[in-house]
Amino acid sequence: MTTQHPKTALITGADKGIGFEVARQLAKRGFAVFVGSRDMAKGRDAARLLYEEGYEATFIQLDVTDPVSIKHAAGTFSQKANHLDVLVNNAAILEDHGETIVKLNPELLDKTLNTNVKGTIMVTQDFLPYLQKSPNKEQLGTRIINVSSSVGALHDMQTYAPAYSISKTALNAVTRQFAGALPGIAVNSVDPGWVRTDMGGSGASRSVEKGAETIVWLATDAPATETGKFWRDKQEIGW
């Protein structure tokens, strides 16, 4: 069954944390949300929770490191919707454990780059045909939001989590590349801040609601002419 909602959004890594909160907030704003998750049980539970809150939410199994999984997810999406208005590339890993780059494990670097950078590229490529079919381009704009981090900013980068930091710098470059290649779509990076999630830990300074705020703003209320930029708290920040 194809959704009848005029606005659609796909969020990767949406079974928990910031991704789930973004899905919830976009659903509140009238979007049919597609909950992308590698874990079938967690993804279905997340979609069910949103459905029980009265929103249209559909689980799509999506492993951003697996090209076959991504193509299968795009095929599943095509059976549920005929266009995509917002893509939030949120899925990411942080597995550095106090190492500096001097002792960085190359296999860990490869794994991190595959998830945080290559995965974003592949998902965007495979879902681009649906973004290009959006009927809302003129009114609302079509948007791609890449969830980055301040630790990827070169101007004050130090030694923290080298694999993760390097991957977020590369993700920002991916944002600039897609922004240049897709003049009709707003493509931006966002730093959600240090958020209380499984990744951020219980001691983080921000709630998931605050972490999701600028992502949702970029997906909805930000001027559609703003593209190829890095944002935090609805303000442009330096690369």
LINWO-V917513 format. One record per pair of residues at least 24 apart in sequence whose ideal C-beta (glycine too) atoms are under 8 Angstrom apart, sorted by the first residue. I is the first residue (numbers start at 1). J is the second residue. If there is no record, write none. Layout:
I:J  I:J
This chain:
1:80  2:79  2:80  2:81  2:82  3:32  3:56  3:58  3:80  3:81  5:30  5:31  5:32  5:56  6:30  6:135  6:136  7:31  7:32  7:85  7:86  7:136  7:140  8:32  8:33  8:34  8:81  8:83  8:84  8:85  8:86  9:33  9:34  9:84  9:85  9:86  9:87  9:88  9:219  10:34  10:36  10:60  10:77  10:84  10:86  10:87  10:88  10:127  11:35  11:36  11:88  11:90  12:36  12:62  12:64  12:88  12:89  12:90  12:91  12:119  12:123  13:37  13:38  13:64  13:90  13:91  13:92  14:43  14:46  14:88  14:90  15:39  15:42  15:43  15:45  15:46  16:42  16:46  16:197  16:198  17:195  17:197  17:198  17:199  17:208  18:90  18:147  18:192  18:195  18:197  18:208  18:211  18:212  18:215  19:88  19:90  19:91  20:46  20:208  21:208  21:209  21:211  21:212  22:88  22:90  22:212  22:215  22:216  22:219  23:50  23:57  24:50  24:53  24:55  25:209  25:212  25:216  26:86  26:216  26:219  26:220  27:53  27:55  27:56  27:57  28:55  29:216  29:220  31:85  31:86  32:56  32:57  32:58  32:81  33:57  33:58  34:58  34:59  34:60  34:77  34:80  34:81  35:59  35:60  36:60  36:61  36:62  36:73  36:91  37:61  37:62  38:62  38:63  38:64  38:69  38:91  62:91  62:123  64:91  64:115  64:119  64:120  64:122  64:123  65:114  65:115  65:118  65:119  67:122  70:119  70:122  70:123  70:126  71:126  73:126  74:126  74:127  74:130  77:127  77:130  78:130  81:130  82:130  82:133  83:130  83:131  83:133  83:134  83:135  84:127  84:130  84:131  84:133  84:134  84:142  85:131  85:134  85:136  85:140  85:142  85:143  86:142  86:143  86:144  86:145  86:219  86:220  87:123  87:124  87:127  87:131  87:143  87:144  87:145  88:144  88:145  88:147  88:215  88:219  89:119  89:120  89:123  89:124  89:144  89:145  89:146  89:147  90:147  90:215  91:115  91:119  92:116  92:147  92:167  92:199  93:164  94:161  94:164  94:199  95:163  95:164  96:160  96:161  96:162  96:163  96:164  99:162  100:159  100:162  101:159  101:162  104:162  104:163  108:163  109:162  109:163  109:166  111:163  112:163  112:164  112:166  112:167  113:163  113:166  113:167  113:170  115:167  116:164  116:167  116:168  116:170  116:171  117:167  117:170  117:171  117:174  120:146  120:171  120:174  121:174  124:178  128:182  131:185  132:184  132:185  137:184  140:220  140:224  141:185  141:186  141:223  141:224  142:184  142:185  142:186  142:224  143:185  143:186  143:187  143:188  143:218  143:219  143:222  143:224  144:178  144:182  144:185  144:186  144:187  144:188  145:188  145:189  145:190  145:215  145:218  145:219  146:171  146:172  146:174  146:175  146:187  146:188  146:189  146:190  147:189  147:190  147:192  147:215  148:172  148:175  148:189  148:190  148:191  148:230  149:191  149:192  150:191  150:193  150:232  150:237  153:191  153:230  153:237  153:238  153:239  154:239  155:238  155:239  172:230  172:239  175:228  175:230  176:228  179:227  179:228  180:228  185:227  186:218  186:222  186:224  186:225  186:226  186:227  187:227  187:228  188:218  188:222  188:226  188:227  188:228  188:229  188:230  188:231  189:229  189:230  189:231  190:214  190:215  190:218  190:230  190:231  190:232  191:230  191:231  191:232  191:237  192:232  193:232  193:233
